[in-house]
Amino acid sequence: MIGLLVQYLYVVGVILFILALRWMSEVKTSRRGNWAATGGVIVAITATLLAYSIQRTDLLVGAAVIGAIIGMPIALKLPMTAVPQRTAMSHAFGSLAVALVGAAEFYQYTPNVDTFSLSVLSAEMILGFLTFTGSCIAFAKLQGLISGKPLVYRGRIVVSVCTLGTAVALAVYLILNPTQEFVLPIMALFALAFGFLLVMGIGGADMPTVIAILNSYAGISAAALGFVLDNKLLIVAGSLDGSSGFVLALIMSQAMNRSFVNVLFGAVGSASKSTEQVVEGRTVQSFTVDDVATVLNNSKSLIIVPGYGMAVSQAQHVVKEVADIAQSRGLDVKYAIHPVAGRMPGHMNVLLAEAQVPYEQLWEMEKVNSLFPETDLAIVVGANDVTNPAARTRPDSPLFGMPILDVDKARTVVFIKRSMAPGFSGVENELFYLPNTMMVFGDAKKVLTDLVAALKKS
């Protein structure tokens, strides 16, 4: 009877996970998708507790309490700007848990493990361990604990491939000789090293794609573990996680006109001497908030382009206030959303949804680009790399070929930025130097707050 109930609960959990993915693919239904995913996890945990005999209730309760103590403050207090970092650490600990469970299974049942199970265990442990260190490095780069620039040195690709190759070779040896238990920690060390080398060699501009790829790795490793544990729900959930991460990574790569190989080994973000030489000697036009208010009052259309600068200053609510004032004065207002703006897929959508921006005002890059030439004013709030015209005009730029928002084609561009520092890719933005660009330097939230005050006076 209990076994049948567990299977029914697993089916309910799978349905909720599938619905969660479906609903979270659209902004309007994303909240519903989040609740469905939460419900699916609760059902999955309940079914698993019913399926197995609990040996140590105290350890189980203790782990749940510790997890709740750590997780609840993160969920309640974490600023939206830190969501990419939290996502990276979720991947890290999720993949580490999968890898450690796999190691426990190996030590518990060796040498009575069949070749197929041992092969799957080895593969999922390699994926789990490399995802752990890779996600930790992604967190460190996103948090600014280490430089966002890629670690580039002669022969780095060979070193990385050899490191992974060694881990795979050790896995093969372990499969053929399961009694040689000492090989497992050595294999794990090489997998950990490969994850470190892999993400250290990737520039900060590629972090959205990296997060999606790591999400895929974590899901695949969980699905593999599900085969070993004969847990159907883990297989399905891991497969959904892995496939959705893979598809999302494909979308991100396409948005940057890049391939997986180029993202993993292209080292975008390293210095570009040719770009620096072109930028040298040029000047920018710096303007005040009052100047921006005057331009806005004489405009009929406005496109707001949010980026990581908006996230850092938590300016999404003030951005909406500016948009509301513009609308009240008859301006047609839209928001231009680039797929890789920010530090994770959908970063801008999440922030603007938090500020209660109407969904119909959010325009994807493919639809909004044709409108820029007819737009009187475009306000860029810290969106650097995704607005850089060098992606269209300079073949020697690391960003060349990446689809961007055609902000430079608007009649007037207001770029709000703290300084002249380049974006996360390390590439100077040529938009700064165009004659139709008005640079306004300062924290985005303060600049926009001052703009609201100036607009109310005018």
BADREN-169641 format. One line per field, with one value per residue (C-alpha): residue in three letters; x, y, z. Coordinates in Angstrom, 3 decimals. Layout:
BEGIN
residuo [ala	...]
X [X	...]
Y [Y	...]
Z [Z	...]
! end
This chain:
BEGIN
residuo [met	ile	gly	leu	leu	val	gln	tyr	leu	tyr	val	val	gly	val	ile	leu	phe	ile	leu	ala	leu	arg	trp	met	ser	glu	val	lys	thr	ser	arg	arg	gly	asn	trp	ala	ala	thr	gly	gly	val	ile	val	ala	ile	thr	ala	thr	leu	leu	ala	tyr	ser	ile	gln	arg	thr	asp	leu	leu	val	gly	ala	ala	val	ile	gly	ala	ile	ile	gly	met	pro	ile	ala	leu	lys	leu	pro	met	thr	ala	val	pro	gln	arg	thr	ala	met	ser	his	ala	phe	gly	ser	leu	ala	val	ala	leu	val	gly	ala	ala	glu	phe	tyr	gln	tyr	thr	pro	asn	val	asp	thr	phe	ser	leu	ser	val	leu	ser	ala	glu	met	ile	leu	gly	phe	leu	thr	phe	thr	gly	ser	cys	ile	ala	phe	ala	lys	leu	gln	gly	leu	ile	ser	gly	lys	pro	leu	val	tyr	arg	gly	arg	ile	val	val	ser	val	cys	thr	leu	gly	thr	ala	val	ala	leu	ala	val	tyr	leu	ile	leu	asn	pro	thr	gln	glu	phe	val	leu	pro	ile	met	ala	leu	phe	ala	leu	ala	phe	gly	phe	leu	leu	val	met	gly	ile	gly	gly	ala	asp	met	pro	thr	val	ile	ala	ile	leu	asn	ser	tyr	ala	gly	ile	ser	ala	ala	ala	leu	gly	phe	val	leu	asp	asn	lys	leu	leu	ile	val	ala	gly	ser	leu	asp	gly	ser	ser	gly	phe	val	leu	ala	leu	ile	met	ser	gln	ala	met	asn	arg	ser	phe	val	asn	val	leu	phe	gly	ala	val	gly	ser	ala	ser	lys	ser	thr	glu	gln	val	val	glu	gly	arg	thr	val	gln	ser	phe	thr	val	asp	asp	val	ala	thr	val	leu	asn	asn	ser	lys	ser	leu	ile	ile	val	pro	gly	tyr	gly	met	ala	val	ser	gln	ala	gln	his	val	val	lys	glu	val	ala	asp	ile	ala	gln	ser	arg	gly	leu	asp	val	lys	tyr	ala	ile	his	pro	val	ala	gly	arg	met	pro	gly	his	met	asn	val	leu	leu	ala	glu	ala	gln	val	pro	tyr	glu	gln	leu	trp	glu	met	glu	lys	val	asn	ser	leu	phe	pro	glu	thr	asp	leu	ala	ile	val	val	gly	ala	asn	asp	val	thr	asn	pro	ala	ala	arg	thr	arg	pro	asp	ser	pro	leu	phe	gly	met	pro	ile	leu	asp	val	asp	lys	ala	arg	thr	val	val	phe	ile	lys	arg	ser	met	ala	pro	gly	phe	ser	gly	val	glu	asn	glu	leu	phe	tyr	leu	pro	asn	thr	met	met	val	phe	gly	asp	ala	lys	lys	val	leu	thr	asp	leu	val	ala	ala	leu	lys	lys	ser]
X [0.000	2.795	4.697	1.713	1.196	4.852	4.545	1.417	3.186	6.158	3.818	2.288	5.788	6.802	3.655	4.335	7.952	6.837	4.182	6.756	9.040	6.135	4.873	8.281	9.007	6.688	6.831	3.079	2.968	6.387	5.021	2.696	5.633	7.636	4.826	4.458	8.172	7.992	5.020	6.844	9.834	7.594	5.792	9.114	10.580	7.406	7.332	11.016	10.569	7.695	9.635	12.592	13.071	14.605	17.543	18.508	15.622	17.803	20.247	17.414	15.704	19.033	19.910	16.476	16.773	20.279	19.159	16.161	18.314	20.693	18.141	15.363	17.455	18.915	15.443	14.017	16.968	18.890	18.836	17.734	21.211	22.641	20.286	22.950	25.386	22.725	21.926	25.603	25.881	22.681	24.267	27.457	25.886	23.329	26.028	28.263	25.424	24.909	28.637	28.931	25.888	27.470	30.719	28.781	27.014	30.354	31.995	28.892	28.395	31.887	32.879	29.296	28.573	27.802	29.733	26.816	26.095	29.770	30.070	27.091	28.396	31.801	30.276	27.923	30.684	32.948	30.101	29.103	32.569	33.507	30.171	30.861	34.178	32.981	29.956	32.095	34.351	31.300	30.043	33.410	33.487	29.911	30.454	33.630	35.811	38.085	38.552	35.906	38.587	39.441	42.643	44.582	47.984	49.834	48.489	45.559	43.172	45.619	45.982	42.210	41.567	44.394	42.966	39.534	41.096	42.965	39.749	38.017	40.969	40.912	37.165	37.738	40.422	38.071	35.309	37.681	39.171	36.426	38.445	41.015	39.055	41.955	41.432	38.099	39.425	42.176	39.553	37.486	40.494	41.083	37.372	37.447	40.548	38.925	35.866	38.199	40.225	37.129	35.370	38.558	39.200	35.768	35.192	32.558	30.522	29.791	28.566	24.853	25.673	28.048	25.333	22.970	25.637	26.423	22.693	22.648	25.630	24.011	20.779	22.521	24.524	21.322	19.565	22.521	22.379	18.671	19.477	21.843	19.366	16.456	14.602	12.306	11.519	15.214	15.714	12.864	13.680	17.369	16.544	14.230	16.873	19.631	17.675	16.239	19.718	21.088	18.325	18.781	22.534	21.814	19.523	22.153	24.865	22.630	21.900	25.644	26.227	28.611	29.070	29.470	33.121	33.722	32.028	34.057	37.399	37.064	38.261	36.105	37.091	40.831	42.432	41.962	44.829	43.271	40.103	42.086	43.999	40.786	39.264	42.398	42.141	38.348	36.142	32.635	29.849	28.869	25.449	23.387	20.059	18.376	19.609	18.042	14.753	14.661	15.246	12.593	10.035	10.604	10.333	7.378	8.841	11.131	12.886	14.531	17.427	18.152	21.407	23.555	24.070	20.376	20.675	23.702	22.079	18.661	17.153	14.307	11.605	12.940	13.196	9.488	8.774	10.555	8.579	5.287	6.018	6.958	3.717	1.681	3.151	2.123	5.306	5.193	7.341	8.974	11.694	14.287	15.388	18.535	18.646	22.019	21.696	22.790	24.487	21.987	19.249	16.116	17.859	16.235	12.788	12.954	13.969	11.349	8.648	9.569	8.985	5.526	6.441	3.563	4.460	3.341	6.014	8.824	10.114	12.583	15.623	14.358	11.153	12.449	15.527	13.505	11.941	15.139	15.547	12.073	12.642	13.303	15.047	16.730	17.868	20.512	20.789	24.123	23.716	27.236	28.273	24.776	24.677	28.233	28.214	31.650	29.750	28.537	31.358	34.711	35.783	38.754	36.533	35.891	32.204	32.024	29.040	27.122	23.532	23.073	20.336	20.547	20.516	22.943	20.276	17.946	17.817	19.204	20.845	21.229	23.755	23.747	26.988	29.240	32.428	34.078	35.101	34.378	31.717	32.153	33.732	36.534	35.698	35.290	31.821	31.966	28.469	30.010	31.726	28.902	27.607	24.025	25.047	24.633	26.705	25.373	27.844	26.739	24.910	21.881	19.419	20.593	20.689	17.187	15.866	17.244	15.683	12.279	12.651	13.677	10.756	8.280	9.593	9.430]
Y [0.000	2.430	1.539	2.374	5.672	6.566	5.942	8.105	10.896	10.622	11.057	14.146	15.514	14.965	16.713	19.688	19.938	19.896	22.539	24.623	24.674	25.539	28.369	29.806	30.179	33.213	36.292	36.372	32.864	32.754	33.080	30.165	28.167	28.919	27.657	24.535	23.801	24.311	21.966	19.395	19.427	19.020	16.078	14.522	14.771	13.361	10.425	9.661	9.648	7.184	4.989	4.247	3.098	5.919	4.750	8.020	10.437	12.773	13.277	13.827	16.425	18.068	18.417	19.911	22.417	23.490	23.853	25.951	28.184	28.850	28.974	31.136	34.281	33.900	33.666	36.565	38.960	38.283	41.347	40.770	41.831	38.719	36.203	35.094	34.391	32.473	30.471	29.606	28.408	26.372	24.574	24.129	22.495	20.531	18.990	18.366	16.515	14.340	13.588	12.726	10.444	8.730	8.266	6.882	4.392	3.270	2.703	1.032	-1.556	-2.125	-4.624	-5.811	-3.175	-4.087	-2.455	-0.336	1.117	1.813	3.522	5.746	6.484	7.487	9.764	11.484	11.968	13.613	15.887	16.631	17.513	19.672	21.484	22.182	23.961	25.578	27.023	28.244	30.119	31.534	32.764	34.356	36.172	37.382	38.536	40.380	38.272	37.539	39.253	38.659	38.479	35.028	33.334	33.082	31.434	29.488	25.955	26.455	24.454	21.542	21.652	21.675	18.842	16.749	17.307	16.108	13.272	12.102	12.082	10.026	7.628	7.088	6.455	3.785	2.177	2.207	0.580	-2.186	-2.528	-1.646	-2.950	-0.171	2.251	4.694	5.769	7.456	10.448	10.997	11.010	13.461	15.793	15.916	16.564	19.381	20.810	20.712	22.622	25.258	25.580	25.580	28.554	30.471	30.569	32.078	35.840	37.600	38.499	34.807	34.165	33.935	31.116	29.487	29.409	27.714	25.158	24.402	24.001	21.419	19.549	19.444	18.077	15.411	14.215	14.006	12.016	9.624	9.094	8.376	5.376	3.983	4.539	3.318	6.519	7.453	10.909	11.787	10.567	12.709	15.790	15.587	15.121	18.133	20.212	19.070	19.499	22.888	24.108	22.860	24.545	27.764	27.658	27.225	30.263	32.307	31.253	32.129	35.519	36.184	34.569	32.146	28.382	26.265	25.704	29.421	30.192	27.557	28.297	31.680	33.747	36.769	39.522	39.450	42.716	43.982	46.265	47.209	48.416	50.449	52.169	53.184	54.610	56.590	60.349	60.538	62.478	62.013	64.523	64.761	66.168	66.922	65.573	68.838	68.365	64.903	66.269	68.846	66.202	63.905	66.720	67.317	63.651	61.581	58.100	56.522	53.152	52.210	49.760	48.149	46.401	45.279	48.899	49.047	45.817	46.975	50.229	48.553	51.283	49.283	51.057	54.517	53.426	52.626	56.003	57.762	55.666	56.502	60.227	59.929	58.075	60.679	63.263	61.324	59.440	55.941	53.925	50.548	48.502	46.790	43.444	41.731	37.959	38.154	41.534	41.251	38.234	35.452	34.576	36.623	38.899	42.086	40.478	39.483	42.973	44.772	42.324	43.144	46.829	45.961	47.016	45.964	42.852	44.386	47.077	44.499	44.054	41.401	42.366	40.908	42.976	46.242	46.756	47.889	50.639	52.398	54.509	55.982	56.546	60.053	59.021	55.873	55.768	53.128	52.208	50.436	48.059	48.021	45.086	44.475	48.012	48.198	49.048	47.397	44.099	45.235	47.412	46.080	42.610	42.721	43.161	40.138	41.091	41.105	39.181	39.292	40.525	43.785	46.303	48.969	51.795	53.912	54.297	56.274	60.024	60.705	58.270	58.958	56.588	56.484	55.061	55.403	55.856	55.210	51.705	49.025	46.360	42.921	41.698	44.243	45.853	49.648	50.724	52.836	54.113	56.497	58.486	58.886	62.440	61.524	60.087	62.058	60.569	61.111	59.900	58.659	55.917	54.915	55.135	58.613	59.940	58.663	59.967	63.399	63.063	62.372	65.505	67.571	66.259	67.111	70.679	71.160]
Z [0.000	0.967	-2.193	-4.387	-2.544	-3.086	-6.831	-7.033	-5.139	-7.495	-10.461	-8.818	-8.193	-11.822	-13.080	-10.800	-12.024	-15.659	-14.991	-13.132	-16.171	-18.428	-16.271	-15.468	-19.181	-19.246	-17.053	-16.476	-15.025	-13.368	-9.832	-10.442	-11.751	-8.633	-6.407	-8.544	-8.208	-4.443	-4.230	-6.343	-3.999	-0.931	-2.553	-3.590	-0.089	1.490	-0.927	-0.353	3.425	3.019	0.594	2.853	6.413	8.438	10.541	12.271	12.699	14.753	11.872	9.436	11.616	12.426	8.753	7.993	10.848	9.828	6.224	7.266	9.495	6.607	3.799	5.230	5.835	2.347	0.818	2.831	2.982	-0.214	-2.511	-6.089	-7.256	-5.588	-7.219	-9.751	-6.907	-4.992	-8.109	-8.562	-4.968	-5.296	-8.225	-6.203	-3.170	-5.180	-7.359	-4.348	-2.612	-5.680	-5.942	-2.240	-2.355	-5.342	-3.413	-0.439	-2.719	-4.126	-0.732	0.687	-2.038	-3.503	-4.763	-5.307	-7.922	-11.508	-14.336	-15.551	-12.098	-11.495	-14.885	-14.132	-10.632	-11.989	-14.625	-12.190	-9.616	-12.198	-13.307	-9.722	-8.494	-11.494	-11.246	-7.569	-8.098	-11.321	-9.543	-6.649	-9.071	-10.863	-7.477	-6.688	-10.036	-9.752	-6.185	-7.164	-4.847	-7.813	-11.164	-13.801	-16.482	-17.831	-16.700	-19.946	-20.337	-22.977	-23.327	-20.933	-23.129	-23.249	-19.462	-18.964	-21.416	-19.913	-16.426	-17.502	-19.490	-16.405	-14.368	-17.080	-17.341	-13.595	-13.793	-16.449	-14.292	-11.308	-13.358	-14.424	-10.937	-8.412	-5.472	-5.956	-3.777	-3.383	-7.020	-6.286	-4.265	-6.840	-9.603	-7.564	-7.158	-10.913	-11.517	-8.958	-10.635	-14.065	-12.789	-11.360	-14.572	-16.770	-15.182	-14.344	-18.085	-18.842	-18.831	-16.792	-19.884	-20.366	-16.827	-17.814	-20.218	-17.728	-15.066	-17.533	-18.472	-14.829	-14.218	-17.001	-15.531	-12.090	-13.544	-15.608	-12.592	-10.509	-13.237	-13.427	-9.667	-10.010	-12.224	-9.586	-6.737	-8.879	-8.047	-10.920	-9.600	-9.345	-12.911	-14.249	-12.145	-13.039	-16.713	-16.680	-14.917	-17.237	-20.471	-19.501	-18.537	-21.841	-23.863	-21.905	-22.537	-26.259	-26.171	-24.353	-26.796	-29.731	-28.154	-28.121	-31.533	-29.868	-29.717	-26.582	-27.451	-27.846	-24.535	-22.705	-24.337	-26.058	-23.072	-23.885	-21.505	-22.036	-23.004	-26.560	-27.552	-30.869	-29.156	-26.635	-29.444	-31.193	-28.024	-27.122	-27.574	-27.837	-25.457	-24.094	-23.607	-19.944	-19.073	-15.983	-14.811	-15.788	-19.358	-19.420	-18.065	-20.851	-23.528	-22.034	-21.922	-25.643	-26.602	-27.742	-27.293	-24.714	-24.535	-21.262	-21.486	-18.097	-17.281	-14.388	-13.309	-12.468	-10.501	-8.523	-7.428	-6.978	-9.122	-10.674	-8.638	-9.552	-13.187	-13.122	-11.498	-14.362	-16.847	-15.098	-15.261	-18.932	-19.669	-17.810	-20.201	-23.270	-24.082	-25.491	-23.042	-23.615	-21.933	-24.141	-22.679	-23.903	-23.202	-21.433	-19.702	-16.089	-14.594	-15.213	-17.704	-17.043	-14.533	-15.845	-16.096	-12.428	-11.282	-13.361	-12.281	-8.686	-9.504	-10.948	-14.482	-16.808	-18.787	-22.069	-21.751	-21.771	-25.324	-26.384	-28.435	-31.720	-31.562	-30.128	-32.306	-35.306	-33.151	-32.067	-35.272	-34.652	-30.926	-29.609	-26.402	-25.101	-21.482	-20.771	-17.104	-16.811	-19.771	-21.158	-23.328	-24.743	-26.215	-27.585	-31.334	-31.626	-31.796	-35.236	-36.503	-35.243	-36.433	-34.040	-30.984	-28.726	-28.863	-32.657	-33.962	-30.684	-31.260	-29.346	-28.656	-31.387	-28.845	-30.891	-33.606	-31.313	-31.873	-28.394	-25.991	-22.278	-20.705	-16.903	-15.543	-12.525	-14.542	-17.891	-16.833	-19.460	-19.004	-17.496	-20.745	-20.369	-23.728	-24.029	-25.133	-28.298	-27.576	-25.014	-27.772	-30.288	-30.926	-29.991	-26.585	-23.363	-20.555	-17.034	-14.415	-11.006	-9.161	-11.208	-8.329	-7.283	-10.852	-11.572	-8.236	-9.120	-12.570	-11.010	-8.879	-11.919	-13.956	-11.209	-11.128	-14.893]
! end
